[in-house]
Amino acid sequence: MTAVDDSVTEEAPAEWGTTNRARRLRILRYVAILVWASVVVYRTATDGFAFNRELLLLYIATGLLAASIGQGRRMLYVIRDWLPFAVVLAAYDLSRGAATLVGRPTMWHWQVDADRWLFFGTVPTVWLQERLKLLHPPWWEVVISTVYMSFFILPYVVAGVLWLRDREEWKRFVRLFVGLSFAALIIYALLPAAPPWAAARCSADDVDGGPSGPGCMFRSAREAVDGGLLGVMQGGRDGAHEWIERIVTRGWGKLNLHTATALIDQGQASVNLVAAIPSLHAGLTAAVAVFLWNRVNRGWRPVLVAYPLIMAFTLVYTAEHYVVDILLGWALAGVVLFALNRYEARQTRACGSEPAVAGVDPVPDPDLEVADPSRS
């Protein structure tokens, strides 16, 4: 008669129970992810893309919660880790009244004069709209509208991917995102500045004293005398309006994404309208490109070079920012990256390990690499 090992028979049921529990949790996780994806697809098909940043953050957080089922305490980390993004969004929205509370006058003339000086008497926004703007948006305005809106989506998507792959990398990205955003918010409060589209609607008399929200901002640029602070356009193309317009959402209209356009317009109206210096669109775009440079496959690097350049063109052409705003946005991104690099270097020296800081990754981890575009 064969002897039976009692320890094996006692341990086997426990192992089977653990295996079955893990299998059930895995199935539940897959079902939750499927339900989450179905809801997102349905809402996108019925209500349009999630250009509202709060809704996008909700989508990402719930998706991460679904993907974390059965992963121990990871679900609790979703709420704790993603709270900084919610704080940044709330602070950004509250910054609309910060300049008024601080009492600083809004800058209206300096940016126009700086752009004229940089381009030998020409305001780039005026020059571009004179030569490129058509009465109806051409196909390439779809591209620039998409690039503009990526600012409200891409950083959160990058953060979500990093959070799933490597929380240490995620922490570095969050420090970059939050640090750059709050640095910009402080500058907006201390140095409020009007964008080109607002300057095109207002005369020198309208903005005497540096008001932050004069009535001229909310009228059509067509009514402005002599092109407002930007000056008169010298003609246009194919019947295009001969005044400076805020046209960043026109591309979506060409695709009949009018819901998306309305959401963009609503969002633009609810944020700080005199937060032009520095351009956070330009700064964050450049910072994301630098951060990802050594963390993605080399095939993506041309995209990382083109992305901030196309964003810069978009911002100037559509009258969202002056060139000087963009240069200052890039400069701020460089300062924040440098400061974070120094911080990471000190931390790693204290721990006795090699640095892997924002934008600098001497030994790329293949597990963090994004798939090659040719394999996607």
Secondary structure, DSSP 4 states (H G I P E B T S, - for coil): -----HHHHHHHHHHHHHHHHHHHHHHHHHHHHHHHHHHHHHHHHHH----SHHHHHHHHHHHHHHHTTTSTTHHHHHHHHHHHHHHHHHHHHHGGGHHHHHTPPPB-SHHHHHHHHHTTT--HHHHHHHHH--SS--THHHHHHHHHHHTTTHHHHHHHHHHHH-HHHHHHHHHHHHHHHHHHHHHHHHS-B--HHHHTT--TTTTTT--SS-GGGGS-GGGSGGGGGG------STT--SS----TTHHHHHTT-HHHHHHHHHHHHHS-TTB-SS-HHHHHHHHHHHHHTTTS-GGGHHHHHHHHHHHHHHHHHTTS--HHHHHHHHHHHHHHHHHHHHHHHHHHHHHTS---BTTB-SS--GGGPPPPGGG-
